Amino acid sequence: MDTKYSFKLIVPAILFGMVLSVPAFAQDSSAPATSNPNAPAGQQMREAGHEMENAGSDTVAAGTDTYHATKRAVKDTTITAEVKAALEKDKLPASEIHVRTKAGVVTLKGNVPSPDMAAQAAQVAQQTNGVKSVNNRLMVANSAGSSN
C-alpha cells in the first residue's frame, strides 16, 4: 500500500518536473551556431552586439511600417473629406452618399435620384486630388413612392 501511495506521488512529480524542464532543452534556431560559453569574452561581446543590432533593425522596420500606414490613413481621410466637399459644391446629395477611401481608392455608396447623378458623383470623386480610382456602388432610388 505504501508503494502504491508513493507511486501516485512520484509519477506526477516527475511529469511536472519534465514539463518545467522542456524550455531548458529548447534551442533558439536563429541563434548562431558559434555561440560558445567557453569562447573569449570579445567574441561573446561581438555576438551579443550583432544580436542587438538585428533587434534594433527589426524595431526600425516596424516603426517605418507604422509610419507609412499612418501616413496613408491620413491621406485617405483627407481624400474622403475633399470628395464630400466636392459633392456638396456640385449640389449633389452628399448627405446621402457615403464615401470611403482606402489606399486612394474611393468607394461611393448610397442612394441617388437618377443614374446621371450617380455618374456625376463618380466623376466628381475621380477628379479629386489623390484619388486613384472610384468604385461606384451608388443605387438609383425609386422616386415614385407607393401611394394607395
C-alpha positions in Angstrom: 0.0 0.0 0.0 2.9 2.4 0.7 4.4 1.6 -2.7 1.1 2.4 -4.4 0.9 5.7 -2.5 4.5 6.6 -3.3 4.0 5.7 -6.9 0.9 8.1 -7.1 3.0 10.9 -5.8 6.3 10.3 -7.7 4.8 9.9 -11.2 3.0 13.3 -11.2 6.1 14.9 -9.7 8.3 13.5 -12.4 5.9 14.6 -15.1 5.6 18.1 -13.6 9.4 18.3 -13.5 9.7 17.2 -17.1 7.1 19.9 -18.2 9.1 22.6 -16.4 12.4 21.5 -17.9 11.2 21.5 -21.5 12.1 25.1 -22.1 15.6 24.4 -20.9 16.0 21.9 -23.7 14.6 24.1 -26.4 17.1 25.9 -28.6 16.7 29.1 -30.5 17.2 28.1 -34.1 18.1 31.7 -35.0 21.0 31.8 -32.6 24.4 31.5 -34.3 25.9 28.0 -34.1 29.2 29.5 -32.9 27.7 30.6 -29.6 30.1 29.0 -27.2 30.1 29.8 -23.5 33.8 29.0 -23.4 34.6 31.5 -26.2 36.7 34.5 -25.4 34.8 37.5 -24.0 35.5 39.6 -27.0 33.8 37.1 -29.3 30.8 36.8 -27.0 30.5 40.6 -26.9 30.6 40.8 -30.8 27.9 38.1 -31.0 25.8 40.0 -28.4 26.3 43.2 -30.4 25.2 41.5 -33.6 22.0 40.2 -31.9 21.3 43.7 -30.5 21.9 45.2 -34.0 19.4 42.8 -35.5 16.8 43.5 -32.8 17.3 47.3 -33.4 16.9 46.9 -37.2 13.7 44.9 -36.6 12.4 47.7 -34.4 13.3 50.3 -37.0 11.4 48.3 -39.7 8.3 48.1 -37.5 8.4 51.8 -36.8 8.8 52.6 -40.5 5.8 50.3 -41.4 3.7 52.1 -38.7 4.7 55.5 -40.1 3.7 54.6 -43.6 0.4 53.1 -42.5 -0.4 56.2 -40.5 0.6 58.5 -43.4 -1.7 56.5 -45.8 -4.6 56.7 -43.3 -4.2 60.5 -43.0 -4.1 60.8 -46.8 -7.3 58.6 -47.2 -9.1 60.7 -44.6 -8.1 63.9 -46.4 -9.3 62.4 -49.7 -12.7 61.4 -48.2 -13.2 64.9 -46.8 -12.3 66.5 -50.2 -14.6 64.2 -52.1 -17.5 65.1 -49.7 -16.8 68.8 -50.1 -16.7 68.5 -53.9 -20.0 66.6 -53.9 -21.6 69.4 -51.8 -20.1 72.1 -54.2 -21.6 70.3 -57.2 -25.0 70.3 -55.5 -25.1 66.5 -55.2 -26.9 64.9 -52.2 -23.6 64.4 -50.3 -25.5 63.5 -47.1 -27.0 60.5 -49.0 -23.6 59.5 -50.4 -21.3 57.6 -48.2 -17.6 58.0 -49.1 -14.9 55.6 -48.0 -11.3 55.7 -49.1 -8.6 53.0 -48.8 -5.2 53.4 -50.4 -6.5 56.1 -52.7 -9.5 54.0 -53.9 -12.8 55.8 -53.3 -16.0 53.8 -52.8 -19.3 55.6 -53.1 -22.4 54.0 -51.6 -25.9 55.2 -51.0 -29.0 56.2 -52.9 -29.3 59.0 -55.5 -32.4 60.1 -57.5 -31.0 59.3 -61.0 -28.4 57.4 -62.9 -27.0 60.7 -64.2 -26.4 61.9 -60.6 -24.6 58.6 -59.8 -22.3 59.1 -62.8 -21.8 62.8 -61.9 -20.8 61.8 -58.3 -18.3 59.3 -59.6 -16.8 61.9 -62.0 -16.5 64.4 -59.2 -14.8 61.9 -57.0 -12.4 60.8 -59.8 -11.4 64.4 -60.3 -10.5 64.9 -56.7 -6.7 65.2 -56.0 -5.2 61.9 -54.8 -7.9 59.6 -56.0 -6.5 56.6 -57.8 -9.9 55.0 -58.8 -13.5 55.1 -57.9 -15.7 52.2 -57.0 -19.2 53.5 -57.7 -21.8 51.5 -55.8 -24.5 54.2 -55.8 -28.0 52.9 -56.2 -30.8 54.8 -58.0 -33.6 55.3 -55.6 -37.1 54.8 -57.0 -38.6 58.3 -56.8 -42.1 57.1 -57.3 -43.5 56.4 -53.9 -46.2 53.8 -53.3 -49.4 55.8 -52.9 -52.6 53.9 -52.4 
